[in-house]
Amino acid sequence: LGVVRPEEGFDLGAPYSVDGEPIIDHDRIAGIAGIRQIMTHSSNKGAAMIALRVGGARQRAYFERLGLLSASSLQLAENAAPLAPRAQSRLDVATLGFGYGLGVSPAALAGAYTVFANEGARVAPTLLARRNGDPIERTPIDTVLDVGVRAIDQLITVGRGQRMGLFSGSGVGKSV
C-alpha cells in the first residue's frame, strides 16, 4: 500500500487510545517496534496505528483483495459471507485493523494467509477431490518461509508454496 515502510518503527510503549477508547496489547511490547514485531506479537496498538494510517477505504479494499469480505469459493452446499461491518469512525478503522468486529470463516482466513506462502499472491481455498486411501502428494520443503506470526513460526515449518490452514479460537492472533 506504500503507507508504511518495512523499516519504520511505531512507539508501542506509551498508552494509546482512539476517540477516547484505550487500545491494549495482551503481549506488551515496550518501546519502538517494527511491522515484523507488531505481527509477531499480534499487537493491537501497532495494528491500530497502521490501520489509521492506511484509512478505512484502503483497509476495506485490502480486505476485499484478501477475500475476507465475500464467501469462500469452497465447494460446499452452505457457504456464508463473512460479517464485515463498514468502518464508520476512526475507532472502527483501528479495531478492524486487528480483526475486532470482522467475523470470517476458517476457509476465508486460510485463503488470506496464502499471500505469505505465495510471494504475495492470494490462492483461493478449495476442497480437492481424491479417492479414498490415496495419499496427498506434497513437494518437500526446500525453502523455509518465516511468516512473521510467532505462533506459526514456532509450531510448524512452513515452506514456500506450501498449503496451510489456520484454525483456532478468538483473540489468538489469526487476524494479523
N, C-alpha and C positions, 0 to 999 in steps of 0.2 A: 504494500500500500504506500510505502515511501514516507510515512509519517513518523516512524520510529526507526532509528539506526541500530543495528545489532550491537554496537559498542557503547551505546548510550546507557546511562545509569539513572535510576529512579530512587529517591530517598524514601525508604520504607521504615526508617527508624522512628520518625515522628508520627503522632496521631494523625489520622486522615479522615475527613468527613466530606460528604457531598450533600448539598442542600440541608445541612444540619444533621444528617444521619451518619453515625460513625461507620467506617468500613474497617473490619477487623480481620487480621490473619490468625488462623489457628496455629500455624507453624511460623512463628515470628522470624523475620529477617531484620537484624539490626543494621542500620546504615544504608549505604548505596547498593543497589542490586541491578544487574542487567537482565535482559529478557530471558536468558537461559536460567538464571536463578529464579526469576519470577515464575517461569513454567515449572521448573523442578520442584519448587516448594509450594506450588499451587497458591501463589499469593493473590488474595482477593484485592488487596490495596494496589499492587502492581498492575493487575488486570484491569482494575477500575481506572487507574491513571491512563493506561494505554487506550482503553475504550473511549474515554472522554476526548483524548486527542484525535482518535480516529473519527469520532462523531457517529450519530445514530444512523444516518443514511448509508454511510460506507460500511458500518457494522452489519446492517441488515443485508447489504449486497454480499458481504463476505460470508455471512451465514447461509445465504442462498447458494453461493458457489460451492460451499461445503456440503450442500444437500440437507441442511438442518431445518429447512422451512417447508419441505414437502415430504410426502410419504415415500418411503424407500421403494426401490424397484424390485424387492424380493417377490418371488413367485408364491404369494400366499393369498388365501381367499379373503382375509381381512388384513388390511394394512393401513392404519390410521396415519393421518398427517400429524406432525408434532404440534404441541401447544407453543406458539411463538407470538407473544404479545408485541405490539408495536411500541417502541420506546417513545414515550411522550414527554419525558423530563430528563434532566441531567442524571438524576438518580437511577432512572430506568436504564439508561445507556450504561452507566457504571456497573450496575448489578448484573445486567445481561452479559457484560464483559467477563464475568467469572461464572456464568451459567445460571445464576439465580433467576427463576421465573421461566426458563427455557426447558420445556419438557420434550425430550426426544427419545425415540426407541433405541435399544442397543444396536439395531441394524443401522440406523441413521448415524449414530456415533461412530460405529466401526467404519462406515463409509467416509466420514470426515477425517478419521485418523489415517486413512490410506495416503494422505498427502505426505506424511512423514516417511513412508516406505517407498514412495514412487516419485521421488525428486520433485515434489510439489504438485503432481498430477493426482486428481481425485479419481478413484476407481469405484464404480457403483457396486455395492454388495450384491451377491447372487447366491442362490442355492444350486449347487452343482448336482445334477442327477448322476448317479453311479449305481452299478449293480451291487447287490448285497454281497459283502465279503471282499470286494475289490479294495485294495489299499489306495489311499490318496497319494498321488505322485507329488513329491516335493523336491525342488532343487536344493542341494546342500548349501548352507550359508557360506559364502566366500567373503562377504564384506559386512561386518557388524555395523549396525546403524544405531547411533546414540540418539534416541528420540527426544531427549530433554525432559522427560517425565520420570522423576526419580523412582516411583513405584514400578514402572515398566522396566526401566534400565536395570534395576537391581534384581528383579524377579525372573525375567526371561531374556534370552538373547534374540534380538530382532535383527533380521538380515535384510539388506536392500532388496526390494521387490517381493518380499515375503508377505503372505497374508496374515492378518492378526485380528482378533476380536477382543473387545473390552467389555466386561460385564461386572458391575459392582454397584454398591448402594450409593445413596446420595451423599454429597459432601466429601467425596474422597479424591477429587481432582481430575475426573474424566473430562471436564469441560474446558480444560486449558486449551 
